[in-house]
Amino acid sequence: MGASRISNRSEQRSRTWSRRGILALLGGAPVAFLTGCGSSANASGVGENGKNGQNGNNGNNTAASAQAVTERATITVTPAAGTAKADFTSPVKVSVANGTLASVKVTDADGAALPGGLNDARTKWTSSRNPYSGTAYTVTARAQDTAEATVTTFTTEAPAETFLGYFTPEADSTSGVGMPVSLNFTRAVTDRTAVQKAITVTAEPAVEVVGHWFDDTRLDFRPETYWAPGTTVTLSLRLRDVEGADGVYGEQSKDVTFHIGREQISTVDLAAKRMTVVRDGRTSATYPVTGGDPDHRTWAGIMVISERFKQTRMESSTVGLGDEYDIPDVPHAQRLTTSGTFVHGNYWASTSVFGHQNTSHGCVGLHDAKGAGDRSVDGYEFYDSSMLGDVVVVKNSGDETVDPANGLNGWNMSWADWKAGSAV
């Protein structure tokens, strides 16, 4: 009995320890899983130098794999999503953490894409130019091996102050061989280099075309010699968001094309009081003229027709000559200078004046008829044969050469001096 009782107690102890052992094992299993994810301890609790250390390393590998699964690629866009007044003077940037970029596209509301490119590691994308001001953009970016794309939007700020460049000649017009490309800016330009770099003038057939600044609001372009007849000239304006002055940005981004017609160069010799018209290398007409009198001499030099009027009013007060004249219907007037020099018809002077006396207040006059309708007179004929951009050369007038900035008359400047006025 005693031995049996002892034996039974031993069995009970054995069973109790076995149950405790089982409970201990069952209770240790989640701990081992947790330590496998968060520490270098192995499931048996033996140090890495113990005999079960290898099992502990397997636990670490499992943990690293689990962590790699949870680390997803994260894409960051600058400007940040939802920005309402983003900076338009800096490029758009897209970067990724924990991965590489598969594709990036930045488009405006019209679908036009902002160009850009990835770095060699494919972790960063940067636009190759800045976004336009006052424009809404959508950024669509996707990481490698990720099906879902990141899509964000932002809108750039509109500049508070802007400027335009008004250009001559008009788009799709045909001009004479002396017509420069002339731009007048609505605001003074302080960064001439930035503005000129944003403007190009090209010709077909190709010829070197250079810009020249006359002042901070005017930039003209011309080749070394007159344009060849039949040339096509293209003005490319890329002024949008170019900072012409502190806080003042350009608005235009456009291409303008115009054409050069036939060549007509008229030479006015005020000693002989004759004008000779040469069309495409051949003399097409000669006219007796009258020029400026000794007190009001006509400018000498190369001048370009910049405006044309079938009839116009001419008042002496507008050119600083008081009330000497006021003629409401001057026929066939073609402007040669900003200061008021014209070649025009004259119906009020005696026909004996033309070819014999210089009696004008500085203009070049041809015999004409009141009303501008008589086709038989010289004034009508010359006007009818002319176009904007034609060249009129005045010599032997007794006056100095016209200032190149006075009208479209940059041809009075040497090529070296012209190029010296370029900002690029």
VOPAGU-2260 file (C-alpha; in pm, 1 decimal, decimal comma):
REM VOPAGU-2260
SITE   aa  ch    i         X         Y         Z
SITE  MET   A    0       0,0       0,0       0,0
SITE  GLY   A    1     270,3     246,4      99,0
SITE  ALA   A    2     477,7     175,8    -208,6
SITE  SER   A    3     175,2     200,5    -426,6
SITE  ARG   A    4      78,9     531,4    -266,0
SITE  ILE   A    5     429,3     663,2    -322,9
SITE  SER   A    6     420,4     544,3    -680,2
SITE  ASN   A    7      90,1     717,2    -736,9
SITE  ARG   A    8     224,8    1040,1    -594,2
SITE  SER   A    9     524,8    1016,0    -826,7
SITE  GLU   A   10     294,8     964,9   -1120,5
SITE  GLN   A   11      90,4    1265,4   -1014,3
SITE  ARG   A   12     404,8    1477,3    -987,1
SITE  SER   A   13     515,6    1354,3   -1325,6
SITE  ARG   A   14     181,4    1439,3   -1475,9
SITE  THR   A   15     183,1    1779,9   -1308,8
SITE  TRP   A   16     530,1    1865,5   -1437,1
SITE  SER   A   17     437,4    1740,2   -1781,3
SITE  ARG   A   18     130,3    1965,3   -1787,0
SITE  ARG   A   19     341,9    2257,2   -1666,5
SITE  GLY   A   20     597,8    2180,1   -1934,4
SITE  ILE   A   21     330,4    2175,2   -2198,0
SITE  LEU   A   22     185,5    2501,1   -2068,9
SITE  ALA   A   23     528,7    2655,6   -2064,5
SITE  LEU   A   24     583,7    2555,0   -2424,1
SITE  LEU   A   25     243,6    2675,7   -2528,6
SITE  GLY   A   26     289,2    3001,9   -2342,7
SITE  GLY   A   27     641,2    3060,9   -2496,4
SITE  ALA   A   28     545,0    3019,8   -2859,0
SITE  PRO   A   29     411,0    3380,8   -2917,5
SITE  VAL   A   30     703,3    3529,6   -2729,7
SITE  ALA   A   31     939,3    3345,5   -2956,0
SITE  PHE   A   32     749,0    3486,2   -3260,2
SITE  LEU   A   33     764,0    3834,2   -3122,9
SITE  THR   A   34    1131,6    3813,0   -3034,3
SITE  GLY   A   35    1194,9    3668,6   -3377,4
SITE  CYS   A   36    1057,1    3994,8   -3527,6
SITE  GLY   A   37    1206,0    4237,2   -3281,7
SITE  SER   A   38    1538,1    4108,2   -3139,0
SITE  SER   A   39    1831,0    3877,6   -3196,2
SITE  ALA   A   40    1727,2    3640,9   -2914,1
SITE  ASN   A   41    1644,2    3290,6   -3035,8
SITE  ALA   A   42    1335,3    3090,8   -2945,6
SITE  SER   A   43    1520,6    2864,2   -2698,2
SITE  GLY   A   44    1666,9    3162,2   -2512,3
SITE  VAL   A   45    2020,8    3040,2   -2580,2
SITE  GLY   A   46    2275,9    3313,4   -2674,7
SITE  GLU   A   47    2414,1    3339,2   -3026,2
SITE  ASN   A   48    2724,0    3149,4   -2915,6
SITE  GLY   A   49    2512,3    2862,6   -2784,0
SITE  LYS   A   50    2444,7    2546,2   -2971,1
SITE  ASN   A   51    2108,5    2673,6   -3083,6
SITE  GLY   A   52    2250,3    3003,2   -3212,9
SITE  GLN   A   53    2189,8    2895,3   -3571,6
SITE  ASN   A   54    1821,9    2868,8   -3504,1
SITE  GLY   A   55    1840,8    3223,5   -3363,6
SITE  ASN   A   56    1991,2    3351,3   -3694,2
SITE  ASN   A   57    1709,4    3190,4   -3887,1
SITE  GLY   A   58    1477,3    3391,2   -3670,5
SITE  ASN   A   59    1659,9    3712,2   -3771,7
SITE  ASN   A   60    1632,2    3629,4   -4143,6
SITE  THR   A   61    1262,3    3577,9   -4103,9
SITE  ALA   A   62    1238,3    3914,9   -3927,9
SITE  ALA   A   63    1428,4    4093,9   -4208,8
SITE  SER   A   64    1198,8    3940,6   -4468,2
SITE  ALA   A   65     894,0    4051,4   -4277,5
SITE  GLN   A   66    1031,1    4406,3   -4247,0
SITE  ALA   A   67    1111,9    4422,9   -4620,6
SITE  VAL   A   68     753,3    4327,1   -4700,9
SITE  THR   A   69     617,7    4607,4   -4484,9
SITE  GLU   A   70     849,3    4883,0   -4629,8
SITE  ARG   A   71     652,4    5017,8   -4926,0
SITE  ALA   A   72     782,9    5274,1   -5180,5
SITE  THR   A   73     688,9    5628,2   -5080,9
SITE  ILE   A   74     661,5    5901,5   -5348,1
SITE  THR   A   75     705,7    6270,4   -5264,9
SITE  VAL   A   76     606,9    6553,0   -5503,5
SITE  THR   A   77     729,5    6912,5   -5483,8
SITE  PRO   A   78     521,8    7135,5   -5489,4
SITE  ALA   A   79     311,1    6950,6   -5234,3
SITE  ALA   A   80     -31,3    6817,7   -5325,2
SITE  GLY   A   81    -302,9    7080,8   -5315,9
SITE  THR   A   82     -70,5    7383,2   -5319,3
SITE  ALA   A   83    -271,2    7678,5   -5452,8
SITE  LYS   A   84      10,7    7929,4   -5512,4
SITE  ALA   A   85     311,9    7718,3   -5596,7
SITE  ASP   A   86     643,5    7876,0   -5698,2
SITE  PHE   A   87     673,6    7895,7   -6079,6
SITE  THR   A   88    1042,3    7992,6   -6069,7
SITE  SER   A   89    1160,6    7645,9   -5956,0
SITE  PRO   A   90    1134,9    7306,6   -6127,6
SITE  VAL   A   91     887,6    7035,4   -6029,5
SITE  LYS   A   92    1052,5    6747,2   -5841,6
SITE  VAL   A   93     938,3    6390,3   -5772,6
SITE  SER   A   94    1134,9    6151,4   -5548,9
SITE  VAL   A   95    1083,5    5800,9   -5412,9
SITE  ALA   A   96    1200,0    5626,5   -5092,1
SITE  ASN   A   97    1231,1    5246,0   -5061,7
SITE  GLY   A   98    1214,4    5190,6   -5436,3
SITE  THR   A   99    1266,9    5333,1   -5784,3
SITE  LEU   A  100    1046,3    5534,5   -6014,5
SITE  ALA   A  101     887,5    5361,5   -6310,8
SITE  SER   A  102     719,7    5665,2   -6464,9
SITE  VAL   A  103     642,9    6033,2   -6400,5
SITE  LYS   A  104     411,5    6259,7   -6599,4
SITE  VAL   A  105     327,4    6623,5   -6526,8
SITE  THR   A  106      51,1    6779,1   -6740,1
SITE  ASP   A  107    -153,2    7098,5   -6747,3
SITE  ALA   A  108    -530,2    7121,9   -6794,6
SITE  ASP   A  109    -489,2    7096,9   -7174,2
SITE  GLY   A  110    -280,2    6782,3   -7146,4
SITE  ALA   A  111      46,7    6951,1   -7240,1
SITE  ALA   A  112     334,1    6774,2   -7067,1
SITE  LEU   A  113     604,9    6945,7   -6864,9
SITE  PRO   A  114     933,1    6789,9   -6986,6
SITE  GLY   A  115    1175,9    6633,4   -6741,6
SITE  GLY   A  116    1392,5    6331,8   -6667,8
SITE  LEU   A  117    1507,9    6076,4   -6410,5
SITE  ASN   A  118    1847,0    6055,6   -6243,5
SITE  ASP   A  119    2063,0    5748,7   -6304,6
SITE  ALA   A  120    1936,7    5575,4   -5990,6
SITE  ARG   A  121    1575,5    5639,0   -6095,8
SITE  THR   A  122    1497,3    5777,5   -5752,3
SITE  LYS   A  123    1442,8    6141,2   -5858,1
SITE  TRP   A  124    1263,8    6312,8   -6147,6
SITE  THR   A  125    1315,7    6683,9   -6219,1
SITE  SER   A  126    1142,5    6899,1   -6480,3
SITE  SER   A  127    1381,5    7039,3   -6741,1
SITE  ARG   A  128    1210,4    7378,2   -6724,6
SITE  ASN   A  129     997,5    7553,5   -6466,8
SITE  PRO   A  130     618,6    7522,7   -6472,7
SITE  TYR   A  131     423,0    7811,6   -6621,2
SITE  SER   A  132     273,2    8068,0   -6386,4
SITE  GLY   A  133    -100,5    8070,1   -6313,2
SITE  THR   A  134    -138,7    7710,2   -6431,0
SITE  ALA   A  135    -294,3    7397,8   -6275,2
SITE  TYR   A  136     -85,7    7080,0   -6304,5
SITE  THR   A  137    -149,5    6711,7   -6239,6
SITE  VAL   A  138     139,9    6484,8   -6137,9
SITE  THR   A  139     105,6    6110,9   -6203,0
SITE  ALA   A  140     393,8    5901,6   -6066,0
SITE  ARG   A  141     437,0    5526,8   -6021,5
SITE  ALA   A  142     706,8    5328,6   -5842,1
SITE  GLN   A  143     863,3    5019,9   -5995,8
SITE  ASP   A  144     663,7    4696,9   -5932,4
SITE  THR   A  145     371,3    4900,5   -5799,7
SITE  ALA   A  146      44,4    4890,8   -5988,0
SITE  GLU   A  147    -117,5    5188,2   -5815,8
SITE  ALA   A  148       0,2    5536,0   -5920,2
SITE  THR   A  149      36,7    5841,8   -5697,7
SITE  VAL   A  150    -168,6    6132,0   -5836,9
SITE  THR   A  151    -141,2    6487,7   -5699,5
SITE  THR   A  152    -236,9    6835,4   -5822,2
SITE  PHE   A  153    -107,5    7187,2   -5763,1
SITE  THR   A  154    -154,2    7534,5   -5912,2
SITE  THR   A  155     124,8    7785,4   -5968,3
SITE  GLU   A  156     100,0    8146,7   -5860,6
SITE  ALA   A  157      26,1    8419,9   -6115,6
SITE  PRO   A  158     282,2    8705,6   -6121,1
SITE  ALA   A  159     162,4    9040,5   -5989,4
SITE  GLU   A  160     339,3    9241,7   -6261,9
SITE  THR   A  161     396,8    9149,1   -6626,2
SITE  PHE   A  162     530,1    9295,3   -6952,8
SITE  LEU   A  163     468,8    9249,4   -7324,3
SITE  GLY   A  164     682,5    9301,4   -7631,4
SITE  TYR   A  165     499,4    9474,3   -7917,4
SITE  PHE   A  166     664,9    9375,2   -8244,2
SITE  THR   A  167     703,2    9507,5   -8596,7
SITE  PRO   A  168     626,7    9388,9   -8864,2
SITE  GLU   A  169     284,2    9228,1   -8831,2
SITE  ALA   A  170     242,1    8851,3   -8843,4
SITE  ASP   A  171     210,0    8705,4   -9195,0
SITE  SER   A  172     283,9    9042,9   -9355,7
SITE  THR   A  173     514,7    9110,2   -9649,5
SITE  SER   A  174     774,2    9384,9   -9613,8
SITE  GLY   A  175    1060,2    9543,4   -9801,3
SITE  VAL   A  176    1420,8    9431,6   -9763,9
SITE  GLY   A  177    1503,0    9698,9   -9504,6
SITE  MET   A  178    1245,9    9595,2   -9244,6
SITE  PRO   A  179    1410,0    9505,4   -8910,7
SITE  VAL   A  180    1232,0    9304,0   -8643,5
SITE  SER   A  181    1164,8    9564,6   -8376,3
SITE  LEU   A  182    1025,7    9505,0   -8026,4
SITE  ASN   A  183     904,0    9769,1   -7786,7
SITE  PHE   A  184     846,0    9650,6   -7428,6
SITE  THR   A  185     569,5    9781,4   -7205,2
SITE  ARG   A  186     801,5    9788,6   -6903,0
SITE  ALA   A  187    1166,4    9886,0   -6872,9
SITE  VAL   A  188    1392,4    9580,5   -6896,9
SITE  THR   A  189    1679,6    9557,0   -6648,1
SITE  ASP   A  190    1784,3    9199,5   -6726,2
SITE  ARG   A  191    1854,0    9243,9   -7096,4
SITE  THR   A  192    2041,3    8913,8   -7121,5
SITE  ALA   A  193    1751,4    8706,2   -6988,8
SITE  VAL   A  194    1502,6    8879,0   -7217,5
SITE  GLN   A  195    1717,7    8860,7   -7530,6
SITE  LYS   A  196    1792,3    8492,8   -7469,5
SITE  ALA   A  197    1416,8    8433,2   -7474,3
SITE  ILE   A  198    1385,1    8589,1   -7823,0
SITE  THR   A  199    1523,4    8443,4   -8144,0
SITE  VAL   A  200    1493,8    8560,6   -8504,9
SITE  THR   A  201    1575,1    8314,7   -8781,3
SITE  ALA   A  202    1569,1    8345,5   -9158,7
SITE  GLU   A  203    1523,7    8114,1   -9452,9
SITE  PRO   A  204    1754,4    8127,3   -9648,3
SITE  ALA   A  205    1967,6    8127,0   -9333,3
SITE  VAL   A  206    2164,1    8436,1   -9237,9
SITE  GLU   A  207    2311,0    8562,4   -8912,6
SITE  VAL   A  208    2059,9    8783,8   -8729,4
SITE  VAL   A  209    2168,8    8984,5   -8423,8
SITE  GLY   A  210    1979,1    9188,9   -8168,1
SITE  HIS   A  211    2066,2    9543,2   -8062,7
SITE  TRP   A  212    1929,9    9732,3   -7759,3
SITE  PHE   A  213    1860,5   10099,5   -7827,7
SITE  ASP   A  214    1736,7   10153,4   -7471,4
SITE  ASP   A  215    1569,4    9958,2   -7191,1
SITE  THR   A  216    1238,2    9928,1   -7379,6
SITE  ARG   A  217    1350,5    9866,5   -7739,6
SITE  LEU   A  218    1530,7    9571,3   -7899,0
SITE  ASP   A  219    1574,8    9542,1   -8279,1
SITE  PHE   A  220    1706,2    9250,1   -8486,9
SITE  ARG   A  221    1866,3    9267,7   -8832,3
SITE  PRO   A  222    2120,7    9087,8   -9053,0
SITE  GLU   A  223    2446,5    9250,5   -9161,3
SITE  THR   A  224    2300,6    9362,1   -9495,4
SITE  TYR   A  225    1944,6    9395,4   -9621,9
SITE  TRP   A  226    1732,7    9078,6   -9629,8
SITE  ALA   A  227    1740,6    8885,0   -9955,1
SITE  PRO   A  228    1415,1    8915,6  -10153,0
SITE  GLY   A  229    1184,9    8621,0  -10082,4
SITE  THR   A  230    1324,5    8554,1   -9734,0
SITE  THR   A  231    1095,1    8409,0   -9467,4
SITE  VAL   A  232    1167,4    8548,9   -9121,6
SITE  THR   A  233    1046,8    8389,2   -8796,7
SITE  LEU   A  234    1031,6    8564,0   -8462,1
SITE  SER   A  235    1015,2    8323,4   -8167,1
SITE  LEU   A  236     906,1    8475,8   -7837,4
SITE  ARG   A  237     960,3    8269,5   -7523,3
SITE  LEU   A  238     908,6    8552,1   -7276,4
SITE  ARG   A  239     650,5    8383,8   -7055,9
SITE  ASP   A  240     772,4    8391,3   -6694,2
SITE  VAL   A  241    1106,7    8546,0   -6789,8
SITE  GLU   A  242    1193,4    8804,1   -6523,9
SITE  GLY   A  243    1268,4    9119,4   -6722,7
SITE  ALA   A  244    1292,9    9338,4   -6413,6
SITE  ASP   A  245    1264,6    9274,3   -6041,3
SITE  GLY   A  246     927,3    9101,5   -5992,0
SITE  VAL   A  247     812,8    9174,9   -6350,9
SITE  TYR   A  248     760,9    8872,2   -6576,6
SITE  GLY   A  249     695,5    8827,7   -6947,4
SITE  GLU   A  250     366,4    8692,2   -7081,2
SITE  GLN   A  251     426,0    8582,2   -7441,7
SITE  SER   A  252     512,2    8244,3   -7584,2
SITE  LYS   A  253     449,9    8244,1   -7958,4
SITE  ASP   A  254     606,7    8227,4   -8304,0
SITE  VAL   A  255     548,5    8496,3   -8566,4
SITE  THR   A  256     640,9    8464,8   -8933,3
SITE  PHE   A  257     663,8    8738,2   -9194,6
SITE  HIS   A  258     799,4    8758,7   -9546,0
SITE  ILE   A  259    1033,2    8976,3   -9749,2
SITE  GLY   A  260     902,6    9079,2  -10088,0
SITE  ARG   A  261    1085,6    9236,3  -10380,4
SITE  GLU   A  262    1377,2    9473,4  -10327,6
SITE  GLN   A  263    1309,4    9844,1  -10373,3
SITE  ILE   A  264    1571,0   10103,5  -10278,9
SITE  SER   A  265    1505,5   10469,9  -10354,9
SITE  THR   A  266    1786,4   10725,3  -10342,9
SITE  VAL   A  267    1700,4   11090,8  -10286,1
SITE  ASP   A  268    1977,4   11326,9  -10399,6
SITE  LEU   A  269    1882,6   11668,5  -10263,4
SITE  ALA   A  270    2165,3   11838,3  -10447,8
SITE  ALA   A  271    2011,8   11718,3  -10775,5
SITE  LYS   A  272    1661,7   11727,8  -10627,5
SITE  ARG   A  273    1588,0   11390,0  -10782,7
SITE  MET   A  274    1472,9   11054,1  -10644,5
SITE  THR   A  275    1578,9   10740,7  -10828,9
SITE  VAL   A  276    1384,2   10420,0  -10760,5
SITE  VAL   A  277    1566,0   10089,2  -10816,2
SITE  ARG   A  278    1348,6    9776,3  -10816,5
SITE  ASP   A  279    1529,4    9439,7  -10801,7
SITE  GLY   A  280    1849,4    9593,0  -10937,7
SITE  ARG   A  281    1691,8    9797,6  -11218,8
SITE  THR   A  282    1589,4   10163,8  -11225,5
SITE  SER   A  283    1210,7   10167,7  -11234,7
SITE  ALA   A  284    1139,6   10542,0  -11197,9
SITE  THR   A  285    1287,6   10886,0  -11135,8
SITE  TYR   A  286    1097,5   11173,7  -10975,6
SITE  PRO   A  287    1171,7   11542,5  -10924,6
SITE  VAL   A  288    1146,7   11621,8  -10552,0
SITE  THR   A  289    1183,6   11900,5  -10300,6
SITE  GLY   A  290    1361,7   11861,8   -9966,9
SITE  GLY   A  291    1422,3   12058,6   -9651,7
SITE  ASP   A  292    1510,8   12425,5   -9688,3
SITE  PRO   A  293    1831,6   12566,9   -9532,5
SITE  ASP   A  294    1652,9   12623,8   -9200,0
SITE  HIS   A  295    1485,5   12280,3   -9188,0
SITE  ARG   A  296    1722,5   12040,3   -9356,0
SITE  THR   A  297    1626,3   11680,0   -9422,1
SITE  TRP   A  298    1808,2   11409,1   -9229,7
SITE  ALA   A  299    2071,0   11227,5   -9434,8
SITE  GLY   A  300    2126,7   10852,2   -9428,9
SITE  ILE   A  301    1941,5   10523,6   -9471,7
SITE  MET   A  302    1575,3   10533,0   -9373,0
SITE  VAL   A  303    1303,8   10268,7   -9379,0
SITE  ILE   A  304     934,2   10325,1   -9446,3
SITE  SER   A  305     764,1   10244,6   -9114,4
SITE  GLU   A  306     408,6   10378,0   -9168,4
SITE  ARG   A  307     190,8   10456,7   -9469,8
SITE  PHE   A  308    -114,1   10684,3   -9497,8
SITE  LYS   A  309    -320,3   10756,1   -9807,1
SITE  GLN   A  310    -399,4   11089,0   -9640,4
SITE  THR   A  311    -300,5   11230,8   -9302,7
SITE  ARG   A  312    -296,0   11555,3   -9108,5
SITE  MET   A  313      39,1   11724,2   -9049,2
SITE  GLU   A  314      77,8   11995,2   -8785,4
SITE  SER   A  315     401,5   12184,6   -8721,6
SITE  SER   A  316     329,3   12194,6   -8348,2
SITE  THR   A  317     376,7   11817,7   -8324,4
SITE  VAL   A  318     738,5   11847,7   -8440,5
SITE  GLY   A  319     833,2   12152,4   -8238,0
SITE  LEU   A  320     780,3   12410,6   -8512,5
SITE  GLY   A  321     503,4   12610,2   -8353,0
SITE  ASP   A  322     216,1   12709,6   -8581,7
SITE  GLU   A  323     406,7   12726,0   -8909,7
SITE  TYR   A  324     169,9   12487,1   -9087,0
SITE  ASP   A  325    -139,7   12270,3   -9036,5
SITE  ILE   A  326    -235,5   12064,5   -9342,6
SITE  PRO   A  327    -534,7   11832,5   -9281,8
SITE  ASP   A  328    -505,2   11614,2   -9592,8
SITE  VAL   A  329    -145,0   11549,2   -9688,2
SITE  PRO   A  330    -163,3   11280,3   -9959,9
SITE  HIS   A  331      40,3   10961,8   -9986,8
SITE  ALA   A  332     249,4   11008,0   -9672,0
SITE  GLN   A  333     510,6   10748,1   -9577,7
SITE  ARG   A  334     696,1   10785,4   -9248,6
SITE  LEU   A  335    1077,4   10771,2   -9244,3
SITE  THR   A  336    1156,3   10879,9   -8885,9
SITE  THR   A  337     983,2   10886,0   -8549,4
SITE  SER   A  338    1063,6   11255,7   -8524,4
SITE  GLY   A  339     839,7   11337,2   -8820,3
SITE  THR   A  340    1026,9   11297,9   -9149,3
SITE  PHE   A  341     804,0   11170,7   -9433,1
SITE  VAL   A  342     823,5   11122,2   -9805,0
SITE  HIS   A  343     482,9   11245,4   -9919,4
SITE  GLY   A  344     277,2   11404,6  -10191,7
SITE  ASN   A  345     251,4   11783,3  -10206,8
SITE  TYR   A  346     -40,1   11960,4  -10382,6
SITE  TRP   A  347       6,7   12311,5  -10235,2
SITE  ALA   A  348     347,3   12396,2  -10386,9
SITE  SER   A  349     394,8   12514,2  -10742,8
SITE  THR   A  350     501,1   12241,5  -10985,5
SITE  SER   A  351     808,9   12451,4  -11064,3
SITE  VAL   A  352     945,7   12379,4  -10715,5
SITE  PHE   A  353     992,0   12004,8  -10769,0
SITE  GLY   A  354    1335,0   11926,0  -10909,7
SITE  HIS   A  355    1450,6   12285,4  -10863,5
SITE  GLN   A  356    1418,6   12405,9  -10501,6
SITE  ASN   A  357    1432,3   12262,1  -10151,3
SITE  THR   A  358    1146,1   12436,9   -9972,8
SITE  SER   A  359    1002,4   12188,7   -9721,8
SITE  HIS   A  360    1025,9   12176,3   -9342,3
SITE  GLY   A  361    1240,5   11861,0   -9363,4
SITE  CYS   A  362    1025,2   11612,6   -9553,1
SITE  VAL   A  363    1079,3   11486,0   -9907,0
SITE  GLY   A  364     794,2   11604,1  -10130,4
SITE  LEU   A  365     665,9   11483,0  -10467,1
SITE  HIS   A  366     411,7   11658,1  -10686,6
SITE  ASP   A  367      59,7   11535,8  -10603,3
SITE  ALA   A  368    -307,8   11630,2  -10627,2
SITE  LYS   A  369    -550,9   11721,2  -10350,1
SITE  GLY   A  370    -768,0   11426,2  -10250,0
SITE  ALA   A  371    -504,6   11157,6  -10323,9
SITE  GLY   A  372    -706,9   11019,0  -10613,3
SITE  ASP   A  373    -516,3   11130,7  -10921,0
SITE  ARG   A  374    -321,0   10832,3  -11051,0
SITE  SER   A  375    -116,7   11038,1  -11297,2
SITE  VAL   A  376      87,8   11233,0  -11041,1
SITE  ASP   A  377     427,5   11133,7  -10900,4
SITE  GLY   A  378     309,1   11121,0  -10539,2
SITE  TYR   A  379      42,8   10863,4  -10621,4
SITE  GLU   A  380     276,3   10655,4  -10838,1
SITE  PHE   A  381     554,4   10634,6  -10582,0
SITE  TYR   A  382     313,7   10552,8  -10300,0
SITE  ASP   A  383     150,5   10281,5  -10508,5
SITE  SER   A  384     488,6   10122,0  -10581,7
SITE  SER   A  385     604,4   10119,5  -10218,2
SITE  MET   A  386     553,4    9900,3   -9911,8
SITE  LEU   A  387     651,6    9899,9   -9546,5
SITE  GLY   A  388    1017,8    9814,7   -9509,2
SITE  ASP   A  389    1129,7    9975,3   -9834,0
SITE  VAL   A  390    1456,2   10166,0   -9811,0
SITE  VAL   A  391    1487,6   10539,2   -9882,7
SITE  VAL   A  392    1843,6   10677,3   -9885,3
SITE  VAL   A  393    1887,0   11054,4   -9854,6
SITE  LYS   A  394    2215,1   11215,3   -9953,6
SITE  ASN   A  395    2349,7   11567,2  -10009,5
SITE  SER   A  396    2089,2   11716,3   -9777,4
SITE  GLY   A  397    2335,2   11928,9   -9585,1
SITE  ASP   A  398    2229,6   11771,6   -9256,6
SITE  GLU   A  399    2384,4   11503,0   -9037,4
SITE  THR   A  400    2303,7   11133,7   -9059,3
SITE  VAL   A  401    1982,8   11034,8   -8887,3
SITE  ASP   A  402    2013,7   10868,6   -8545,6
SITE  PRO   A  403    1974,4   10489,7   -8590,8
SITE  ALA   A  404    1710,5   10487,2   -8312,7
SITE  ASN   A  405    1502,0   10755,0   -8489,1
SITE  GLY   A  406    1265,8   10522,2   -8672,2
SITE  LEU   A  407    1359,4   10177,5   -8804,7
SITE  ASN   A  408    1694,5   10310,5   -8916,5
SITE  GLY   A  409    1952,7   10081,8   -8759,9
SITE  TRP   A  410    2115,1   10039,3   -9101,6
SITE  ASN   A  411    2307,3   10360,4   -9029,9
SITE  MET   A  412    2513,9   10169,8   -8774,1
SITE  SER   A  413    2815,4    9956,5   -8868,2
SITE  TRP   A  414    2783,7    9581,5   -8816,6
SITE  ALA   A  415    3046,8    9590,5   -8543,1
SITE  ASP   A  416    2864,2    9866,3   -8356,6
SITE  TRP   A  417    2533,9    9687,6   -8403,6
SITE  LYS   A  418    2666,6    9363,5   -8255,7
SITE  ALA   A  419    2819,6    9556,6   -7965,0
SITE  GLY   A  420    2465,8    9648,5   -7860,1
SITE  SER   A  421    2365,2    9285,6   -7812,8
SITE  ALA   A  422    2324,7    9147,7   -7458,6
SITE  VAL   A  423    2409,6    8787,8   -7554,0
